[in-house]
Amino acid sequence: MSTRPDRFSLVARTLHWTMAALILAMLFIGVGMVSTAEPLYPVLLAWHRPIGALILVLALVRLAWRLRHPAPPLPADLPAVQKLAAHGSHWLLYATMIAMPLIGWSMQSAGGYPVRLTTWLVLPPIVPRDILLYGFLRTAHTVVAYCFFALILGHLAAALVHALIRRDGVFESMAGGR
C-alpha cells in the first residue's frame, strides 16, 4: 500500500485511531475497576481482559507495520531535542501498549485467575502461580498505567501544539486531513 511521504498510510492511521479508542475505553474501565466494589467490578473485568488482549495484538501488528513503513519526516525546523523527544515518546508508547497487557496477563496468571476472553476462550497462564509475584505485578501494572497515562497526555499535548500552534502538518499526517 503506497502512502504520501508527508502522511501516515491508511493502515497506520486506522490502527492508531482504533487503538486510541480502545485505550481510552480501557482508561475509563480501569478507573472504574479501582474505584468500585461489587457488583460492577466483575462486569468491568469481563471487558478489561479481552480489550487488553486486543490492544496487545493490535500493538504488535502496529509495531510490525511501523518497522516496515517509516513515519513521515518531522518538520525540518523542529528543534533536535523535540525530534528526539517525539521519537523517544513514540517508542515508549509502543513499549507501554505491549507491556500493560503482558503485565496484566502475568499478574492474573500469578494470582491463579484465568484470563477469560469469552465464555469459551481462556488464555493459558504465562507465569507460575505465585502470590508474591502477583503482588509485585499488581503494583507494576498500576505504575506502568500511570506512566502510560502521562505519555498519552504528553502525546495529546504535542498533537495539539502541532495542530493549533505550529500548524506544520504533523497532526494532519495522522488525522488524515489536509
MDTraj code that builds the backbone (N, CA, C; nanometers):
import mdtraj as md
import numpy as np

residues = "MET SER THR ARG PRO ASP ARG PHE SER LEU VAL ALA ARG THR LEU HIS TRP THR MET ALA ALA LEU ILE LEU ALA MET LEU PHE ILE GLY VAL GLY MET VAL SER THR ALA GLU PRO LEU TYR PRO VAL LEU LEU ALA TRP HIS ARG PRO ILE GLY ALA LEU ILE LEU VAL LEU ALA LEU VAL ARG LEU ALA TRP ARG LEU ARG HIS PRO ALA PRO PRO LEU PRO ALA ASP LEU PRO ALA VAL GLN LYS LEU ALA ALA HIS GLY SER HIS TRP LEU LEU TYR ALA THR MET ILE ALA MET PRO LEU ILE GLY TRP SER MET GLN SER ALA GLY GLY TYR PRO VAL ARG LEU THR THR TRP LEU VAL LEU PRO PRO ILE VAL PRO ARG ASP ILE LEU LEU TYR GLY PHE LEU ARG THR ALA HIS THR VAL VAL ALA TYR CYS PHE PHE ALA LEU ILE LEU GLY HIS LEU ALA ALA ALA LEU VAL HIS ALA LEU ILE ARG ARG ASP GLY VAL PHE GLU SER MET ALA GLY GLY ARG".split()
xyz = np.array([
    [0.0847, -0.1165, 0.0000],
    [0.0000, 0.0000, 0.0000],
    [0.0898, 0.1235, 0.0000],
    [0.0714, 0.2094, -0.0935],
    [0.1554, 0.3285, -0.1016],
    [0.0973, 0.4391, -0.0144],
    [0.1823, 0.5309, 0.0198],
    [0.1412, 0.6439, 0.1019],
    [0.2183, 0.7674, 0.0586],
    [0.1589, 0.8810, 0.0819],
    [0.2311, 1.0046, 0.0541],
    [0.3416, 1.0178, 0.1579],
    [0.4551, 1.0751, 0.1197],
    [0.5659, 1.0845, 0.2150],
    [0.5372, 1.1789, 0.3319],
    [0.4334, 1.2621, 0.3209],
    [0.4042, 1.3572, 0.4278],
    [0.2899, 1.3124, 0.5185],
    [0.2440, 1.1875, 0.5027],
    [0.1365, 1.1393, 0.5886],
    [0.1513, 0.9898, 0.6130],
    [0.0902, 0.9442, 0.7209],
    [0.0900, 0.8025, 0.7524],
    [-0.0048, 0.7300, 0.6572],
    [0.0202, 0.6026, 0.6359],
    [-0.0665, 0.5215, 0.5496],
    [-0.2027, 0.5037, 0.6148],
    [-0.2986, 0.4633, 0.5344],
    [-0.4322, 0.4364, 0.5858],
    [-0.4281, 0.3265, 0.6927],
    [-0.3463, 0.2254, 0.6725],
    [-0.3329, 0.1178, 0.7714],
    [-0.2827, 0.1749, 0.9034],
    [-0.1780, 0.2564, 0.8994],
    [-0.1227, 0.3149, 1.0217],
    [-0.2252, 0.4047, 1.0915],
    [-0.2955, 0.4850, 1.0127],
    [-0.3967, 0.5740, 1.0727],
    [-0.5116, 0.4943, 1.1328],
    [-0.5550, 0.3898, 1.0649],
    [-0.6640, 0.3071, 1.1169],
    [-0.6228, 0.2388, 1.2464],
    [-0.5023, 0.1829, 1.2490],
    [-0.4527, 0.1204, 1.3716],
    [-0.4415, 0.2234, 1.4841],
    [-0.3887, 0.3408, 1.4533],
    [-0.3714, 0.4455, 1.5539],
    [-0.5046, 0.4833, 1.6181],
    [-0.6045, 0.5157, 1.5362],
    [-0.7306, 0.5663, 1.5898],
    [-0.8144, 0.4558, 1.6531],
    [-0.8034, 0.3329, 1.6022],
    [-0.8724, 0.2205, 1.6664],
    [-0.8143, 0.1962, 1.8045],
    [-0.6815, 0.1961, 1.8114],
    [-0.6164, 0.1747, 1.9406],
    [-0.6417, 0.2907, 2.0351],
    [-0.6466, 0.4123, 1.9834],
    [-0.6756, 0.5277, 2.0698],
    [-0.8119, 0.5106, 2.1356],
    [-0.9113, 0.4664, 2.0590],
    [-1.0450, 0.4447, 2.1149],
    [-1.0437, 0.3325, 2.2188],
    [-0.9741, 0.2235, 2.1887],
    [-0.9665, 0.1121, 2.2832],
    [-0.8936, 0.1520, 2.4109],
    [-0.7851, 0.2260, 2.3967],
    [-0.7079, 0.2681, 2.5138],
    [-0.7885, 0.3666, 2.5979],
    [-0.8613, 0.4558, 2.5343],
    [-0.9485, 0.5476, 2.6085],
    [-1.0554, 0.4693, 2.6846],
    [-1.1131, 0.3692, 2.6196],
    [-1.2115, 0.2839, 2.6878],
    [-1.1475, 0.2142, 2.8074],
    [-1.0251, 0.1653, 2.7882],
    [-0.9556, 0.0971, 2.8977],
    [-0.9255, 0.1925, 3.0128],
    [-0.8975, 0.3168, 2.9810],
    [-0.8739, 0.4157, 3.0865],
    [-0.9973, 0.4264, 3.1759],
    [-1.1131, 0.4419, 3.1140],
    [-1.2357, 0.4531, 3.1927],
    [-1.2701, 0.3228, 3.2644],
    [-1.2490, 0.2104, 3.1981],
    [-1.2754, 0.0811, 3.2619],
    [-1.1811, 0.0609, 3.3797],
    [-1.0529, 0.0913, 3.3606],
    [-0.9549, 0.0752, 3.4679],
    [-0.9847, 0.1633, 3.5877],
    [-1.0191, 0.2894, 3.5621],
    [-1.0555, 0.3793, 3.6722],
    [-1.1792, 0.3256, 3.7425],
    [-1.2755, 0.2776, 3.6645],
    [-1.3952, 0.2202, 3.7241],
    [-1.3640, 0.0984, 3.8088],
    [-1.2686, 0.0168, 3.7651],
    [-1.2336, -0.1042, 3.8391],
    [-1.1709, -0.0716, 3.9741],
    [-1.0852, 0.0285, 3.9786],
    [-1.0179, 0.0589, 4.1051],
    [-1.1031, 0.1455, 4.1970],
    [-1.2112, 0.2021, 4.1445],
    [-1.2931, 0.2902, 4.2275],
    [-1.4276, 0.2282, 4.2648],
    [-1.4482, 0.1030, 4.2310],
    [-1.5770, 0.0407, 4.2604],
    [-1.5566, -0.0938, 4.3288],
    [-1.6567, -0.1332, 4.3964],
    [-1.6604, -0.2673, 4.4543],
    [-1.7719, -0.3423, 4.3825],
    [-1.8178, -0.4482, 4.4411],
    [-1.9298, -0.5218, 4.3818],
    [-2.0444, -0.4274, 4.3543],
    [-2.1315, -0.4474, 4.2603],
    [-2.1383, -0.5563, 4.1624],
    [-2.0757, -0.5209, 4.0286],
    [-2.0242, -0.3979, 4.0105],
    [-1.9705, -0.3584, 3.8804],
    [-1.8341, -0.4184, 3.8491],
    [-1.7559, -0.4506, 3.9502],
    [-1.6196, -0.4970, 3.9265],
    [-1.6131, -0.6162, 3.8310],
    [-1.6911, -0.7232, 3.8510],
    [-1.6814, -0.8371, 3.7580],
    [-1.7198, -0.8008, 3.6137],
    [-1.8147, -0.7112, 3.5978],
    [-1.8554, -0.6687, 3.4635],
    [-1.7417, -0.5919, 3.3961],
    [-1.6814, -0.5000, 3.4706],
    [-1.5701, -0.4218, 3.4163],
    [-1.4514, -0.5127, 3.3837],
    [-1.4234, -0.6074, 3.4717],
    [-1.3139, -0.7018, 3.4480],
    [-1.3405, -0.7873, 3.3243],
    [-1.4662, -0.8244, 3.3048],
    [-1.5018, -0.9047, 3.1876],
    [-1.4768, -0.8281, 3.0581],
    [-1.4827, -0.6961, 3.0620],
    [-1.4489, -0.6129, 2.9456],
    [-1.2985, -0.5850, 2.9388],
    [-1.2372, -0.5674, 3.0553],
    [-1.0968, -0.5281, 3.0641],
    [-1.0041, -0.6326, 3.0007],
    [-1.0269, -0.7576, 3.0307],
    [-0.9380, -0.8635, 2.9820],
    [-0.9383, -0.8772, 2.8297],
    [-1.0530, -0.8913, 2.7634],
    [-1.0473, -0.9065, 2.6167],
    [-1.0016, -0.7798, 2.5453],
    [-1.0361, -0.6633, 2.5984],
    [-0.9883, -0.5399, 2.5342],
    [-0.8368, -0.5295, 2.5500],
    [-0.7857, -0.5666, 2.6673],
    [-0.6405, -0.5673, 2.6880],
    [-0.5708, -0.6619, 2.5912],
    [-0.6279, -0.7807, 2.5710],
    [-0.5696, -0.8765, 2.4760],
    [-0.5743, -0.8220, 2.3339],
    [-0.6844, -0.7573, 2.2990],
    [-0.6962, -0.6979, 2.1653],
    [-0.5931, -0.5864, 2.1471],
    [-0.5738, -0.5048, 2.2495],
    [-0.4727, -0.3987, 2.2420],
    [-0.3340, -0.4596, 2.2220],
    [-0.3039, -0.5684, 2.2923],
    [-0.1743, -0.6349, 2.2757],
    [-0.1547, -0.6805, 2.1313],
    [-0.2541, -0.7480, 2.0752],
    [-0.2434, -0.7969, 1.9366],
    [-0.2278, -0.6796, 1.8403],
    [-0.3123, -0.5772, 1.8564],
    [-0.3039, -0.4616, 1.7662],
    [-0.1714, -0.3867, 1.7822],
    [-0.1196, -0.3788, 1.9046],
    [0.0094, -0.3116, 1.9263],
    [0.1217, -0.3863, 1.8547],
    [0.1181, -0.5181, 1.8586],
    [0.2205, -0.5957, 1.7890],
    [0.2080, -0.5803, 1.6378],
    [0.0844, -0.5810, 1.5876],
    [0.0621, -0.5582, 1.4444],
    [0.1102, -0.4185, 1.4072],
    [0.0740, -0.3223, 1.4911],
    [0.1117, -0.1837, 1.4630],
    [0.2624, -0.1653, 1.4649],
    [0.3293, -0.2269, 1.5608],
    [0.4752, -0.2171, 1.5680],
    [0.5391, -0.2808, 1.4444],
    [0.4898, -0.3970, 1.4039],
    [0.5437, -0.4621, 1.2834],
    [0.5227, -0.3723, 1.1612],
    [0.4042, -0.3124, 1.1503],
    [0.3762, -0.2223, 1.0382],
    [0.4712, -0.1032, 1.0417],
    [0.4883, -0.0461, 1.1596],
    [0.5714, 0.0741, 1.1756],
    [0.7173, 0.0464, 1.1409],
    [0.7661, -0.0727, 1.1749],
    [0.9048, -0.1071, 1.1446],
    [0.9272, -0.1215, 0.9945],
    [0.8237, -0.1594, 0.9223],
    [0.8351, -0.1755, 0.7764],
    [0.7955, -0.0499, 0.6993],
    [0.7237, 0.0421, 0.7651],
    [0.6751, 0.1638, 0.6996],
    [0.7088, 0.2833, 0.7875],
    [0.8209, 0.3478, 0.7625],
    [0.8641, 0.4594, 0.8473],
    [0.7620, 0.5729, 0.8514],
    [0.7665, 0.6458, 0.9621],
    [0.6796, 0.7620, 0.9790],
    [0.7242, 0.8731, 0.8848],
    [0.6325, 0.9619, 0.8490],
    [0.6732, 1.0779, 0.7696],
    [0.7767, 1.1596, 0.8477],
    [0.8630, 1.2299, 0.7784],
    [0.9640, 1.3092, 0.8500],
    [0.8986, 1.4235, 0.9269],
    [0.9595, 1.4558, 1.0392],
    [0.9148, 1.5717, 1.1158],
    [0.9623, 1.6979, 1.0450],
    [0.8993, 1.8109, 1.0719],
    [0.9396, 1.9355, 1.0059],
    [1.0879, 1.9659, 1.0276],
    [1.1525, 2.0137, 0.9248],
    [1.2960, 2.0430, 0.9310],
    [1.3287, 2.1480, 1.0370],
    [1.2357, 2.2398, 1.0628],
    [1.2630, 2.3474, 1.1594],
    [1.2325, 2.3072, 1.3045],
    [1.1905, 2.1833, 1.3270],
    [1.1654, 2.1375, 1.4632],
    [1.2999, 2.1173, 1.5327],
    [1.3195, 2.1763, 1.6513],
    [1.4477, 2.1606, 1.7213],
    [1.4827, 2.0137, 1.7453],
    [1.6109, 1.9846, 1.7410],
    [1.6593, 1.8459, 1.7545],
    [1.6105, 1.7808, 1.8831],
    [1.6079, 1.8551, 1.9918],
    [1.5633, 1.7975, 2.1194],
    [1.4154, 1.7591, 2.1124],
    [1.3351, 1.8344, 2.0396],
    [1.1934, 1.7997, 2.0238],
    [1.1768, 1.6776, 1.9338],
    [1.2608, 1.6666, 1.8318],
    [1.2567, 1.5469, 1.7465],
    [1.2941, 1.4233, 1.8283],
    [1.3968, 1.4367, 1.9112],
    [1.4389, 1.3263, 1.9967],
    [1.3266, 1.2893, 2.0940],
    [1.2619, 1.3887, 2.1526],
    [1.1505, 1.3634, 2.2442],
    [1.0348, 1.2955, 2.1717],
    [1.0061, 1.3386, 2.0499],
    [0.8972, 1.2789, 1.9720],
    [0.9255, 1.1314, 1.9443],
    [1.0464, 1.1029, 1.8962],
    [1.0809, 0.9642, 1.8647],
    [1.0842, 0.8792, 1.9918],
    [1.1456, 0.9312, 2.0962],
    [1.1537, 0.8563, 2.2223],
    [1.0168, 0.8286, 2.2813],
    [0.9302, 0.9291, 2.2801],
    [0.7976, 0.9089, 2.3394],
    [0.7146, 0.8100, 2.2577],
    [0.7334, 0.8090, 2.1256],
    [0.6591, 0.7118, 2.0452],
    [0.7035, 0.5688, 2.0777],
    [0.8333, 0.5476, 2.0935],
    [0.8798, 0.4130, 2.1277],
    [0.8358, 0.3746, 2.2687],
    [0.8299, 0.4718, 2.3594],
    [0.7781, 0.4420, 2.4936],
    [0.6292, 0.4091, 2.4888],
    [0.5545, 0.4752, 2.4016],
    [0.4127, 0.4414, 2.3850],
    [0.3974, 0.2976, 2.3342],
    [0.4777, 0.2586, 2.2351],
    [0.4728, 0.1200, 2.1875],
    [0.5054, 0.0238, 2.3018],
    [0.6099, 0.0559, 2.3776],
    [0.6509, -0.0312, 2.4880],
    [0.5389, -0.0469, 2.5906],
    [0.4717, 0.0617, 2.6241],
    [0.3651, 0.0508, 2.7250],
    [0.2403, -0.0167, 2.6679],
    [0.2122, 0.0035, 2.5388],
    [0.0962, -0.0641, 2.4790],
    [0.1157, -0.2158, 2.4780],
    [0.2404, -0.2594, 2.4769],
    [0.2706, -0.4028, 2.4807],
    [0.2873, -0.4498, 2.6253],
    [0.3552, -0.3693, 2.7067],
    [0.3821, -0.4095, 2.8454],
    [0.2563, -0.4187, 2.9306],
    [0.1667, -0.3223, 2.9179],
    [0.0472, -0.3219, 3.0038],
    [-0.0313, -0.4530, 2.9937],
    [-0.0696, -0.4976, 2.8745],
    [-0.1443, -0.6240, 2.8692],
    [-0.0618, -0.7444, 2.9154],
    [0.0684, -0.7449, 2.8841],
    [0.1515, -0.8572, 2.9270],
    [0.1655, -0.8611, 3.0793],
    [0.1802, -0.7452, 3.1411],
    [0.1872, -0.7403, 3.2873],
    [0.0540, -0.7844, 3.3472],
    [-0.0569, -0.7368, 3.2889],
    [-0.1884, -0.7771, 3.3388],
    [-0.2109, -0.9270, 3.3261],
    [-0.1745, -0.9826, 3.2119],
    [-0.1882, -1.1268, 3.1890],
    [-0.1007, -1.2042, 3.2880],
    [0.0230, -1.1573, 3.3054],
    [0.1140, -1.2216, 3.4009],
    [0.0599, -1.2121, 3.5425],
    [0.0066, -1.0962, 3.5788],
    [-0.0489, -1.0747, 3.7123],
    [-0.1630, -1.1740, 3.7375],
    [-0.2548, -1.1848, 3.6402],
    [-0.3668, -1.2770, 3.6563],
    [-0.3174, -1.4215, 3.6661],
    [-0.2169, -1.4553, 3.5865],
    [-0.1594, -1.5903, 3.5919],
    [-0.0976, -1.6169, 3.7280],
    [-0.0205, -1.5220, 3.7800],
    [0.0442, -1.5391, 3.9096],
    [-0.0583, -1.5491, 4.0224],
    [-0.1716, -1.4825, 4.0062],
    [-0.2766, -1.4899, 4.1076],
    [-0.3641, -1.6135, 4.0946],
    [-0.3440, -1.6901, 3.9886],
    [-0.4238, -1.8093, 3.9682],
    [-0.5600, -1.7810, 3.9079],
    [-0.5743, -1.6624, 3.8492],
    [-0.7016, -1.6235, 3.7879],
    [-0.6967, -1.6490, 3.6380],
    [-0.7975, -1.7149, 3.5842],
    [-0.7976, -1.7373, 3.4395],
    [-0.8244, -1.6062, 3.3643],
    [-0.7561, -1.5895, 3.2537],
    [-0.7784, -1.4732, 3.1678],
    [-0.8803, -1.5167, 3.0632],
    [-1.0070, -1.4938, 3.0959],
    [-1.1184, -1.5367, 3.0115],
    [-1.1514, -1.4243, 2.9139],
    [-1.1357, -1.4538, 2.7830],
    [-1.1666, -1.3557, 2.6801],
    [-1.3123, -1.3665, 2.6359],
    [-1.3628, -1.4873, 2.6314],
    [-1.5038, -1.5143, 2.6018],
    [-1.5434, -1.6312, 2.6904],
    [-1.6672, -1.6737, 2.6800],
    [-1.7096, -1.7879, 2.7612],
    [-1.6321, -1.9144, 2.7265],
    [-1.5808, -1.9231, 2.6038],
    [-1.5105, -2.0438, 2.5610],
    [-1.3612, -2.0245, 2.5356],
    [-1.3118, -1.9020, 2.5429],
    [-1.1702, -1.8763, 2.5147],
    [-1.1001, -1.8225, 2.6386],
    [-1.0089, -1.9049, 2.6909],
    [-0.9312, -1.8689, 2.8096],
    [-0.7834, -1.8761, 2.7718],
    [-0.7106, -1.7676, 2.8009],
    [-0.5676, -1.7668, 2.7709],
    [-0.4934, -1.8553, 2.8710],
    [-0.3868, -1.9206, 2.8276],
    [-0.3091, -2.0023, 2.9214],
    [-0.2279, -1.9126, 3.0148],
    [-0.1968, -1.9617, 3.1340],
    [-0.1111, -1.8820, 3.2226],
    [0.0275, -1.8661, 3.1596],
    [0.0889, -1.7479, 3.1806],
    [0.2220, -1.7262, 3.1221],
    [0.3315, -1.7174, 3.2280],
    [0.2920, -1.7174, 3.3556],
    [0.3871, -1.7279, 3.4659],
    [0.3273, -1.8249, 3.5678],
    [0.4120, -1.8834, 3.6526],
    [0.3585, -1.9758, 3.7532],
    [0.2783, -1.9011, 3.8611],
    [0.1902, -1.9742, 3.9247],
    [0.1114, -1.9163, 4.0335],
    [0.2048, -1.8852, 4.1498],
    [0.2041, -1.7576, 4.1913],
    [0.2948, -1.7122, 4.2975],
    [0.2372, -1.5829, 4.3543],
    [0.1948, -1.5865, 4.4789],
    [0.1268, -1.4714, 4.5376],
    [0.2201, -1.3503, 4.5509],
    [0.3482, -1.3730, 4.5764],
    [0.4422, -1.2605, 4.5840],
    [0.4611, -1.1962, 4.4471],
    [0.4716, -1.2785, 4.3448],
    [0.4826, -1.2267, 4.2093],
    [0.3554, -1.1517, 4.1715],
    [0.2406, -1.2053, 4.2123],
    [0.1133, -1.1384, 4.1861],
    [0.1139, -0.9975, 4.2461],
    [0.1572, -0.9849, 4.3697],
    [0.1617, -0.8540, 4.4354],
    [0.2547, -0.7576, 4.3632],
    [0.3719, -0.8079, 4.3242],
    [0.4668, -0.7240, 4.2502],
    [0.4073, -0.6785, 4.1175],
    [0.3478, -0.7721, 4.0440],
    [0.2914, -0.7394, 3.9126],
    [0.1703, -0.6468, 3.9240],
    [0.0948, -0.6604, 4.0308],
    [-0.0196, -0.5703, 4.0519],
    [0.0306, -0.4271, 4.0689],
    [0.1359, -0.4101, 4.1471],
    [0.1963, -0.2779, 4.1636],
    [0.2552, -0.2292, 4.0312],
    [0.3242, -0.3167, 3.9608],
    [0.3839, -0.2799, 3.8318],
    [0.2758, -0.2370, 3.7328],
    [0.1637, -0.3073, 3.7313],
    [0.0541, -0.2741, 3.6403],
    [0.0029, -0.1327, 3.6693],
    [-0.0067, -0.0993, 3.7956],
    [-0.0525, 0.0343, 3.8349],
    [0.0495, 0.1407, 3.7976],
    [0.1756, 0.1170, 3.8273],
    [0.2814, 0.2149, 3.7985],
    [0.2926, 0.2374, 3.6476],
    [0.2930, 0.1309, 3.5707],
    [0.3024, 0.1448, 3.4248],
    [0.1776, 0.2144, 3.3708],
    [0.0627, 0.1889, 3.4307],
    [-0.0609, 0.2565, 3.3871],
    [-0.0490, 0.4076, 3.4069],
    [0.0037, 0.4507, 3.5200],
    [0.0221, 0.5947, 3.5430],
    [0.1236, 0.6534, 3.4447],
    [0.2318, 0.5812, 3.4199],
    [0.3309, 0.6275, 3.3214],
    [0.2685, 0.6351, 3.1822],
    [0.1870, 0.5358, 3.1481],
    [0.1191, 0.5326, 3.0196],
    [0.0257, 0.6526, 3.0064],
    [-0.0475, 0.6814, 3.1129],
    [-0.1381, 0.7962, 3.1114],
    [-0.0592, 0.9254, 3.0904],
    [0.0551, 0.9391, 3.1576],
    [0.1389, 1.0587, 3.1401],
    [0.1894, 1.0676, 2.9957],
    [0.2310, 0.9558, 2.9387],
    [0.2758, 0.9551, 2.7988],
    [0.1627, 0.9958, 2.7043],
    [0.0434, 0.9454, 2.7312],
    [-0.0715, 0.9798, 2.6471],
    [-0.1006, 1.1292, 2.6564],
    [-0.0961, 1.1844, 2.7766],
    [-0.1192, 1.3288, 2.7923],
    [-0.0134, 1.4094, 2.7176],
    [0.1124, 1.3662, 2.7253],
    [0.2190, 1.4339, 2.6513],
    [0.1985, 1.4228, 2.5011],
    [0.1560, 1.3064, 2.4555],
    [0.1291, 1.2835, 2.3128],
    [0.0151, 1.3738, 2.2658],
    [-0.0899, 1.3800, 2.3448],
    [-0.2037, 1.4655, 2.3116],
    [-0.1628, 1.6128, 2.3104],
    [-0.0840, 1.6537, 2.4083],
    [-0.0377, 1.7936, 2.4136],
    [0.0465, 1.8268, 2.2902],
    [0.1366, 1.7375, 2.2538],
    [0.2202, 1.7616, 2.1362],
    [0.1350, 1.7680, 2.0095],
    [0.0357, 1.6792, 1.9996],
    [-0.0527, 1.6809, 1.8826],
    [-0.1265, 1.8145, 1.8731],
    [-0.1734, 1.8640, 1.9869],
    [-0.2438, 1.9927, 1.9868],
    [-0.1515, 2.1089, 1.9522],
    [-0.0276, 2.1033, 1.9973],
    [0.0694, 2.2070, 1.9607],
    [0.0898, 2.2068, 1.8094],
    [0.1069, 2.0887, 1.7524],
    [0.1265, 2.0805, 1.6073],
    [0.0015, 2.1246, 1.5311],
    [-0.1166, 2.0901, 1.5839],
    [-0.2414, 2.1230, 1.5142],
    [-0.2796, 2.2692, 1.5281],
    [-0.2646, 2.3257, 1.6474],
    [-0.3195, 2.4585, 1.6748],
    [-0.2174, 2.5716, 1.6777],
    [-0.0929, 2.5395, 1.7100],
    [0.0083, 2.6452, 1.7232],
    [0.1053, 2.6426, 1.6054],
    [0.1728, 2.5307, 1.5861],
    [0.2708, 2.5238, 1.4768],
    [0.2035, 2.5122, 1.3401],
    [0.0935, 2.4424, 1.3337],
    [0.0218, 2.4205, 1.2075],
    [0.1173, 2.3770, 1.0961],
    [0.1949, 2.2737, 1.1297],
    [0.3027, 2.2303, 1.0416],
    [0.2734, 2.1007, 0.9663],
    [0.1497, 2.0487, 0.9775],
    [0.1114, 1.9286, 0.9048],
    [0.1346, 1.7995, 0.9795],
    [0.2014, 1.8055, 1.0952],
    [0.2278, 1.6819, 1.1708],
    [0.0969, 1.6183, 1.2172],
    [0.0073, 1.6976, 1.2737],
    [-0.1211, 1.6462, 1.3186],
    [-0.1993, 1.5862, 1.2019],
    [-0.2027, 1.6588, 1.0925],
    [-0.2775, 1.6142, 0.9744],
    [-0.2215, 1.4850, 0.9165],
    [-0.0922, 1.4588, 0.9369],
    [-0.0317, 1.3372, 0.8828],
    [-0.0936, 1.2127, 0.9452],
    [-0.1435, 1.2245, 1.0695],
    [-0.2099, 1.1128, 1.1334],
    [-0.3616, 1.1284, 1.1316],
    [-0.4093, 1.2504, 1.1335],
    [-0.5538, 1.2737, 1.1337],
    [-0.6144, 1.2485, 0.9959],
    [-0.5343, 1.2542, 0.8934],
    [-0.5839, 1.2290, 0.7594],
    [-0.6345, 1.3542, 0.6902],
    [-0.6195, 1.4703, 0.7538],
    [-0.6650, 1.5954, 0.6925],
    [-0.5629, 1.6533, 0.5969],
    [-0.5915, 1.7681, 0.5481],
    [-0.5014, 1.8357, 0.4527],
    [-0.4234, 1.9443, 0.5239],
])
top = md.Topology()
chain = top.add_chain()
for i, resn in enumerate(residues, 1):
    res = top.add_residue(resn, chain, resSeq=i)
    for name in ("N", "CA", "C"):
        top.add_atom(name, md.element.get_by_symbol(name[0]), res)
traj = md.Trajectory(xyz[None], top)
